[in-house]
Amino acid sequence: MKTTFHRIYTEDGLELHGLLHEPDQPTKAVLVHVHGMGGNFYENKFVDYLAKELTDAGIALCVFNNRGCELIKDTYKIVEGAKPEMVRVGTAYEIFEESVLDIQRFIKFVEDAGFSKIHLSGHSLGCPKTAYYISETQDERISSLLLMSPSDMLGLVRSQPEQCKKSIEEAKQLMSAGKGQQLLSDWVWGEYPTSAQTYLSLFGDDAEDAIFNFYNPDDKLEALSKIKIPTYAVMGTKDDALVVPIEETFSRMEGALLNSSKVKTEILGEANHGYRGHEQELADSVTAWIRGLNT
């Protein structure tokens, strides 16, 4: 396996960093992976297992930070004709819809590197981001979509209606005052600081159009219903992002994925949200899915 470090620049000029793991022999197949909320391209141990199993099977793995990496992070913004500018990104400041710009650039990177069989995966918040990307762009370069621990973040927040209402009201007041980047008084789940604009993007009134909400039985999972390519979803029974039983979660997903040419859902035993202790099982399952489509 050969691993190389890369810097890429999105259409709006953000500098993002990541790795490309390639098998020893040339290949056209690659999995592009999008990390979750507050994460980065290296912290989840399962990525190490994915890199080994995929490259052993003749499939490359591309992992990059996105603009929601870590909680609060500084990176460069480089726009032609202007001096490089240091800007603040991270979970606290990202806008969900702008994730399209990141994924679009990841796909261009691997395409420019010579890959033509491109698979796209997301973990946690990376799942609705990748599903939203496919539903909005219908990018014909993508061979399949893989959803690892599809996070019901919206359902988790909406299941605490009083707190959610309080935060939405505060966010709207700040937005009206032109203070969209000011952090809210309360952190999401006590873990994640979010600005007013970020909170409304992820949990506001219009968020259900893009972010999964299995907690609400009336949510139509619009993003999933627009996906036509083969789709694989996997999670374990100990996933703390579950707000309804895993069987109901997968049933809802399968019902929404009626336009997908192939659908597979898999319960990976008692794996938690990050697959600790189940990394090899995840890597084996993901590799088998991609090899099955490439043959």
N, C-alpha and C positions, 0 to 999 in steps of 0.2 A: 504494500500500500504506500502510495506517495501522498503526502499532505502538504499543501501550500497555503500561505496566508495571503489574503487579498483585501484591498480597499476598493469600494465602489461608490459611485455618486448617483443619487436619485435624480429624477427629473427636476425636482425643486432644490437640488444642490446639496443635500445632506450626505455627509461622509459616513458610511457604514462599513463594518469590518467583519470578516468571517474566514472560514476555512473551506477548502475543496479537498476531499479525500478521493483519490482515484486508485483503481486497481492497477496491478502491474502491467496488465495487457490493455491495449486500447479498447474503449467501449463507447457506445452511443447512448447508453442508458444512465440516467442520473435521477436521484431523489433530492429535491430542494425542500429543505425543512424550515418551518417558521416557528420560533419559540413563543412561549406564552407570556402572560402578564407579569411584569417585573423581572423577567428572565433574561437570558442571554444565550449565545450559541454554544457555551461550553459547560454550564453548571449541571445539567441533567446527565447523570451517569449513563442513562440508556443510549445517549448519542454515541458513546465510545463503542458500545456493543453493535449499534447500527452500522457504524463505520467499518468495523471488522467483518461482520456477516455480509453486508452488501458488497464490499470490495472483493471479498473472497468469492462471491457469486458473479463477479464481473459487472457490478453496478456502482457508480460513483455516488458520493453523498456530498451535498453542498449545504453548509450551515452558516447563516449570517445573523448578526444583530439586526433588529428592526428599530424603528424610531420609538418604540415602547420599551426598549431594553432597560433593565434595572429600574430603580425607583426615580431617581433624578440623575441625569448624566449630561455632560457637556460634550459636544462634538462640533466639527467644523461644518459650516455651510459655505459652499464655493459656487458662486454664480459667475458666468463669463462676463468680463468687463468690470467686475467689482473685486475689492480686496476680500480675502478669506475672513469669515466672521465666525466667532465662537457662539454657538447657540445652545440653549438648554432643551433637552429632550427627555425621554423616559416615560414611565407609566404615568407620572403626575401631569404630563403635558400633552400626551398624544391625542390625536383625533382619529377615531376608528376608521372613518372613510379614507383617510390618507394612507392607510395600510396598503391600499392598491398601488401606490407609487413605489413602495418598498418591494412588494412581490413582483411587480412588473420589471423592476430593475434586476432582481435576482434571476428571473427567467431569461432576460436578455444576456446576463452574464454567462450563464451556462450555454445558451445558444451560441454566443460568440466563441465559446471555448470548444465548440464542435459537437455538443450533445444534441440529439434529435428525438430521443425517447425520454421525455421529461415527465417525471411524476412529482406531484406537489403534496407535501404533508404539513399538518399543523398540530401543535400540542397545546391543550388548554385554550387560552384566548386565541392562539394561532389557528384553532379549528374554525371559529366563525370568520376569522380574517380570510383564510384560504377559501372557504365556501363562498363568502361574499365576493372575493376576487373572481372566482369562476362564474358566479351568477351574473356579475356585472359586465365582465369582459368577454365571456364565452371564448376564452383564449384557446385556439385550436392547437396550440403547441403542447398543451398538457394532455398526457395520456391517461392519468388517473389521479384521484384525490384520496388522500389517507388522513383520517381524523383520529388522532390519538388523545384519549381523555377529553372528548368534546364537552367543553365546560358550560355548565348552566349558570353562568355568572349573573345574568339578568334575573333568573329565577331566584338565585340566592339573595340578591339585593331586594327584589320585590316581595320576598317572603317575610321581610321585616318592613311592613308598609309605613309605619310611623317614622322610622329612621329615614327610609327612602323619601318620603314626602318632605321631611325637614331638609334633607340635603338638596333636593330638587328646587325647593323654594329659595334656599340660600344661593344656589348656583344661578338661578334666573335673576335674582336681585343683583348679583355681581356682574352678570353679563349686561344687564340694563345700565349698570354704572360704568361700563367699559372696562371692567376688571376681570375679563375672562380667564386670565392666567393666574389669578390669585387662588391659593389653595383653600379648600373648604375646611371648616372647623373640625369636622369628624373624618377620620380615615376610613376607607372602605374595609369592613370586617376588622377594623383596628390594625390593619397591616399596610394598606396602600394609601399614601397621600394622593389626592387628585385635585386638579384645578377645576374651576367652575365649568369651563368648556369641555374638559375631558369627562367630567361626571355626566353631563347632559348627553355627550356623544355615546357613552357606554350604557347609561341607565335611564336616559330621559324618555320622553313620551314616544319618540320615533325610533327608539333603539330596536324594537322588535322586528323591524324590517330587515335587520342584518344580523342580530345576535340571538342565539338560541335561547328560548325560554320554555323549558319543558314543564316548569311549575304552573304555567298558565295553560289549561287544556284547550283554550281557544286560539292559542298562538298557531298560526299556519306554517311556521318555519319557512318563510318565503324564500330565503336564500337557497335552502336545500331543494325546493321545488323546481328551481330553474337549472339545476345541474343535470347534464346529459351524459357526462363521462362516467366510467366505472368508479365506484366509491366504496371505500373500506373504512369501517369505524371499529375502534377497539377501546375497551376500558375494563377496569377491574371492579369487583364488588365493594372494595374498600375505598373507592374514590370519594374524597370529601367534597367534590363538586356536585355530587348527586343530591337532588332535592326530591326526586321521585325514584321508585325502584328502577334498577338498571334495565329490567325487562321492558318496563313502560317507556323508558328513554329510547331504547332501540326500536321498539314498536312504532313510536312517534316518528323517529328518523326514517325508518323503512317506508312508512306511509307517505312521508313528504318526498322521498326520493323516487317517486314513480317514473320520472323521466330519465333517470339514470340507466344506462345500458346494462350495468351489472352492479349489484349491491351485496356486500358481505358485512355482517356485524359479528363481532367476536368478544365474548367475555373471557378475560385473561385471569381466571381464578380470583384470588383475593388481592390482586395488585392494587396499590394505592394510586393516587393521582400522578405520581412521578415514576411508578413502576419499580420502586426500590425492592430489590430481591427478586424481581421478575424481568430484569433487563434482557436476559438471553431469550426468554420466551417471546418477548416483544420483537426482538431483532429477527428471530426465526420466522415469526408470523408475517412481519412486514416484508422480509425477503421473499418468502413464499408467494405472497400476493403479487409482488412486482414480477418475479420470474414467471408466474402463471400467465401474466398479461403479455410478457415479452416473447413467449414461445408460441 
